Amino acid sequence: MIILTQAISFIHAADLHLDTPFKGLTKLPTSLWEDVKESTFLAYDHLIETAIVHEVDFVLLVGDIFDEATQSLKAQMHLRSGFKKLQAKNIAVYISYGNHDFLVGNKFSIEYPNNVHVFSSEKVTSFTYEKNNEKCAEIYGFSYETRAVTDNKIAEYKINQPHIPYHIATLHGSLDGNQSHASYAPFHLQQLVESSFDYWALGHIHQREILQTEPPIIYSGNIQGRHRNEAGTRGCYHVKMDASSTTTQFIPLQVLLFENLVVDISQCEKIEAIEAAIMKAIEDLDEKTLIHLTLTSENNGSVIFEQEGLLEELVEIINEMMLELPTWKYIYTYRFTFEATQSTYGNFFAEDVLQALEEINVQEAVRDLYHSPRNRRYLEGLDDTTIKERAAQLLMYGLHKKQ
């Protein structure tokens, strides 16, 4: 008698960061701020709806479910509410905690429904998922007990009950050598490739990425962008597995986007032309979007618009117009960069000045300014590149006025 292995499907998500404070965005208009501060919760609601619509067997949440170790009651109860909706549809949940929501940090956790299975130790353990009274999948993972796990944990991932059809590993950690995030639970890709697991569900890195297709080794990324370094769509993977294949589909979950737009205004002689260029760049955005705008120019004349405050005023006017749209767009920060051209370099003095700026040690040049508390306030948050850019703008503005 041939026994056919049952197919399974599941959602792989990570890095929900519920209750993110969005500290740098608190000065947004009130209506937008309400949307922003609720965005991680609403993205989680989308995740729950997605699991139900696709009738998955279970959901994997791979670390950093909360943004902080001490979680608010609101965040915990919102999470539990989603779990109850899944329970009503007979959908299991397997969760682990990461470096943001490590186990010992929260002393007042609430109980979740019995469809939720928590990896409650820093030691790798497993749960068995049963479907139609058949043991279909073994789910492996661990939680961070403290903020940092610096050891390579892969040796602890050992197949239990090899007769079970599917073996799925969850891991909140970083590829060894990745400099974009803190190096927690580091691993070598080849270790995962050579393992006997059918799927590696990864968390911690917020940019989604398929590291390997055989077996699938995937970062799902976070479910909602939280600043300009997390631009673009965010979401989860819907995974289907049967005896012959595994398929994955990325599903967006975000409720608002962060986007970085660069607009060249070199050919814009009038402020109306700059407005048209900005609006053209924005018109293709069809979701609620927070925009980090960079205006670039090779035209000395553009520097005058910046120095006289016209670009800042224009951004405010555009924001007022876009706030009236049902799907709002908002330029929450902008910068202007001047790029020297051949015409600039035709001015030998300008050429020498810009070359000197490139070579200058900024920290040494502004060291004395930090002695004044008043000056220090204006210098906070400015990196070397920004200081050089603003110096170049002032110099080109001065040269332009002299011409």
ABEGO torsion letter per residue (X at the ends): XBBBBBBBBBBBBBGAGBGBAGAAAAABBAAAAAAAAAAAAAAAAAAAAAAAAAGBABBBBBEGABABABBBAAAAAAAAAAAAAAAAAGBBBBBBBBAAABAAABAABBBBBAABBBBABABBBBBBBBBGGBBABBBBEBBBABABBABBAAAABBBBGAABABBBBBBBBBBBGBAABBBBGBBBAAAAAABABABBBBBGBABBBBABAOBBBBBAEBABBABAABBEBBEBBBBBBBAABBBBBBBBABABBBBBBBBBAAABABAAAAAAAAAAAAAABABBBBBBBBBBBABAAAAAAAAAGAAAAAAAAAAAAAAABABBBBBABBBBBBBBBAAAAABAAAAAAAAAAAABBAAAAAAAAAABAAAAAAABGBBAAAAAAAAAAAAAAAAAAAX
